[in-house]
Amino acid sequence: MRSRITYLQHDVSQFNPSQIRVRKDSIELSKLDAAKEHRMTFAFSELPRELWLALKQCHELHVRWVSMTPVQGVGPYVSRMSPGLHVFFSPLSEGTADRLCPLIKKVFGDGMDCVSPQESFISPPILSERFSASSSLQYYHVTPSLKDLVAYLKEKICPRSDEKCIRDAASLLDAKYLDMDYDAISHSLTVTAFWDRACPNSPWTETHLRRESSETIEIGVLNAEKASEPEEQSLGGFLAVLGQDDEPKPTLFSFPSRHHALPSSPIKYRAHFSQPTGLHPTLHLTFSSPPVPPSPITSPDAEPMSHSCALHAYLTLPSQIFLDRYQLSDPLFLSSRNLRSLRSLSGETDLEAPDWVVSRWGSAALIELASPADSRLDHGENKHRQNEWTASIPLHLRYLSPRNVSAASNGGRGSVGEWLAGWKNGANANNTVTTPFPWPPVFWACAADSGDKFAVNPFDRTNLGYDGLFGRQTVFYHIEPEALDGGSFMGLVNIPVMDTEWARWVELGTVWAIALGTVWVCWVIGKVVFQNRNRKQMKGDKKHR
């Protein structure tokens, strides 16, 4: 096993090299105020049998789990995704991945709606043939916690006597995101976990041991430095390889990065729905100030790169919610909502299908947003650059199967925290079912000078869903989201549903309505026929007279 543990300090002025103590096969770190990334690479021989048997059916597999709680992006760790579990997968050969869904359920929980890749996954389009790293199938499920994964690791991976392994597995409950990557070329599984700070909210004090001579552990205590190129990031600090170094070695290096925080901008956005949502909710993306294309990182005072940048939102829509591609093809309608175009839509897009006939998990959409930088939209209230700016995305809800609302009631709309106990079977007292909706990431996608150099980034994060819809020469500048009052990036939508307790009365009411309507129609027709007959009879009597 190979491990790379990186600490990226929040405030380098508070750091002293004496906080790092390197010994022959161990390293001690004390009171580090930093974000932490732990990357582990496993060979097939180090994995449980059921795991490598499933991986052997994959050409590539990328699992991304993102926490619902806010994350503080720092340095190269600024890429964003919608909260929940994302799986990107390409089979080794057609129809052979029968082990993947059972493994996903066993590792991440039985609640996954995963039957098989053919039935449950969607096929994202490839808008740019220049980008060849995009997986052929995609899956998503709302997964608030990694508790099932932690239980699996404790049972299948960690020996009962290995307290450190058990403790490390439990620490995943506080992680902000978790990545798993496998490809058939390397035949290795890479697992990466990220924490934006120690939990509880205190500095890191840890000791890392090398238990076997074949084990490789690299430790880095780094801090962000000013980059010399617009598309690069620079890190400096100390590195140590256990078993090779007697003391931490100073280092300074730069690397190109696809993902950046929006430079020199305090802008944030929040996602919210118009209330009441009804069957056609509108998602509003409200920015704290009008979004402006990013300036080059090395020169914040330079002119914005508006000619090569476009603002996007990437929506992950559960099966109960969908977009109407025809509605979003009208330029006038798009302009009125501060939208530019629907760039991509894949998955369940049938406008008429109820939820109970939809087999796949849902759909994914890439929408290009308009911005005040577009002179055609720079009018009215949008000229006031200090005002909020809102883009509105129309959504639609599918009909849900009837259920016993009274028996399944969770007592009302509630908060995200109250919903976590079991949203899928929960219905509200007002004849609605609460469905989670993950907030979309919002970012500027800008053309880079050259895309080939991005391959050397040691912290690169790919297969995020939206990056496969762009070419290799694309840099993403992420806008930070603003969490809800409960500290969550997950919204709730109440979908009207038929209560089965009222089904009998509805049936009787329908029968009575049809019967009464039939009687009324017959009575009106009979009345008209009777009146016409009387008129004809009266006319005949007049002629005889």
QUICOR-V919560 format. One line per field, one symbol per residue. ss: DSSP state (2 for helix, 1 for strand, 0 for the rest). phi: phi as a letter, one per 20 degrees, with the letter a starting at -180 (. if undefined). Layout:
BEGIN
ss = ???
phi = ???
END
This chain:
BEGIN
ss = 01111111100222002221110001111111011111111112220022222220011111111100000001001000000111111110000000022222222200000000222201000000000000001111100000222222222200000022222222222200111111100001111111100000000111111000000111111111100000011111111110000000111111110011100000011111100000000111111000000000000000000222111111111100110000222022222200111111111000000022200001111111100000222002222000001111110110000010222210000002222000222010000111111100111111100002222200000000002220000111110110000000011111110012222222222222222222222222222222222222222222220
phi = .dccddddffcffeecgffdcddfcbbdccleebeccddcddegfedfgfffffffedfbbcdcdcffefcefblfecfccffpddcdbcffbfmdefeffgffffedpfffedeagfededdffdfcffddeefecccbbfcfbeffffffffeddeffeefffffffffffdfebcdccbbffelcdddcdccfafcffbffcbcddeecfeedcddcdcbfdfeecgedccccqccbdfnddebfdfbbbcbfcfdcffflbefcccdbdfdffmecfdedddefbgfdgfegffbfeffgeffccbeccdeddggfcbddfffedegfffffdmddaefbbcoecffdffffdeeefqbccddeefbfffffdeblfffefeffccdddfcbdefefgbffffefdnpfmdffffgfqffdecefelcdedfcffefcbedcfefbeffffeffdfcdldneffecffecdddeefedffgemcdceccedfbfeffefffffffffffffffffffffffffffffffffffffffffff
END
